[in-house]
Amino acid sequence: MKKVSIIGSGTMGNGIAHCFAQKGFNVSIFDISKENLIKAESNISKNLDRMIKKEKISELEKKNILSRISFLNELEKNIEDSDLVVEAATERKDVKFNIFQKLDKLCKPETILATNTSSISITEIGSKTQREEKVIGMHFMNPVPIMKLVEVIKGKKTSDETFETIMDLSKLLDKKPVFVNDAPGFVANRILMPMINEAILTLEQNVSGVEEIDTVMILGMSHPMGPLFLADFIGLDVCLSILNVMHEGFQDDKYAACNLLKQMVNNNELGVKTGKGFYIYSEGLKNKKVSPNFLK
Ligand SMILES: NC(=O)c1ccc[n+]([C@@H]2O[C@H](COP(=O)([O-])OP(=O)(O)OC[C@H]3O[C@@H](n4cnc5c(N)ncnc54)[C@H](O)[C@@H]3O)[C@@H](O)[C@H]2O)c1
């Protein structure tokens, strides 16, 4: 495998591109938003600078990694000869189904089509193509260059060959791949999202404040970050979409998103990516402050 294409240059797409390019792959990253492509290039550059500071890579390596990534706006161009495509676009069924229909038409028959979806059925995404045996879930964690886990999800028709290729490739990226069956939210989000939703409900019902809820989970449960900060980090729109997919998929109200989460998404308070969620990020991640909305 030489050429990898990534669809979507948001939180996850730029991290995935970074990891592949660091391992020597030629990477094309596609997005419908030119603004997000510019942000992605700057994010990758900043993340590589952090690695230089920690003496993990040299200035020359940074230059080489960046030179292996192309930032592109039109899917029709440069995609057909990809050996692997990893889709990391917005977590909406209509968006992903549409992208997979297009990819199936544009890519050579051997291309493996992977999706970084957090919750949507791999079998359903695969059914939008004529190559169901080559469609697979490759679910990276955020931030991708740091987090070791990749959930590898087999759809009903994913072949063993495709599965083994993606398991091996994940190891080559220095990740730990874990096999997971196809079910809404897979394993990671099926466990994580109800916890995040409950933390938001605890805030909504005024049981405690933002920092207090996060502190309880950090100090009381040894979580590395509190659930409200984690929700901001993931993106509140992404959390809402995942809960909606699980609510619909399991037909169980225990996955119903709470009102406060829906309101914040409506107000475009999406967390780190819009600068405001449960916290505000005008002075960077480290100097985050509780959003004025939640100050007593
Ligand atoms: N945020 C997380 O912590 C996280 C973790 C694991 C997996 N995921 C999954 O990764 C995927 C991407 O999430 P994200 O957080 O990076 O979202 P994001 O909102 O940060 O970025 C999504 C990007 O996709 C682009 N996009 C939308 N439609 C497109 C299209 N048709 N073609 C090309 N680009 C398109 C948008 O312009 C945007 O730049 C989702 O499926 C999400 O569930 C997210």
The ligand as a Gaussian input file, in Angstrom:
#p B3LYP/6-31G(d) Opt

LIG

0 1
 N      -14.186000      13.967000      17.201000
 C      -13.829000      12.813000      17.741000
 O      -13.327000      12.757000      18.877000
 C      -13.981000      11.535000      16.955000
 C      -13.350000      10.369000      17.425000
 C      -13.423000       9.191000      16.652000
 C      -14.166000       9.187000      15.481000
 N      -14.808000      10.328000      15.073000
 C      -15.538000      10.253000      13.798000
 O      -14.741000      10.818000      12.783000
 C      -15.558000      11.414000      11.771000
 C      -15.160000      12.870000      11.623000
 O      -15.349000      13.517000      12.869000
 P      -14.621000      14.887000      13.230000
 O      -14.725000      15.055000      14.697000
 O      -13.295000      14.951000      12.545000
 O      -15.648000      15.920000      12.528000
 P      -15.393000      17.449000      12.127000
 O      -16.728000      18.091000      12.199000
 O      -14.267000      18.029000      12.916000
 O      -14.889000      17.334000      10.595000
 C      -15.672000      16.789000       9.578000
 C      -15.125000      17.322000       8.260000
 O      -15.783000      16.632000       7.179000
 C      -15.956000      17.580000       6.144000
 N      -16.968000      17.075000       5.214000
 C      -18.318000      17.044000       5.359000
 N      -18.891000      16.506000       4.267000
 C      -17.884000      16.185000       3.412000
 C      -17.821000      15.605000       2.110000
 N      -18.932000      15.257000       1.459000
 N      -16.620000      15.430000       1.534000
 C      -15.462000      15.807000       2.172000
 N      -15.471000      16.360000       3.399000
 C      -16.653000      16.548000       4.011000
 C      -16.338000      18.864000       6.859000
 O      -16.150000      20.000000       6.031000
 C      -15.369000      18.825000       8.047000
 O      -14.137000      19.471000       7.756000
 C      -17.001000      11.222000      12.232000
 O      -17.510000      10.071000      11.630000
 C      -16.850000      11.034000      13.741000
 O      -17.901000      10.298000      14.315000
 C      -14.724000      11.502000      15.772000

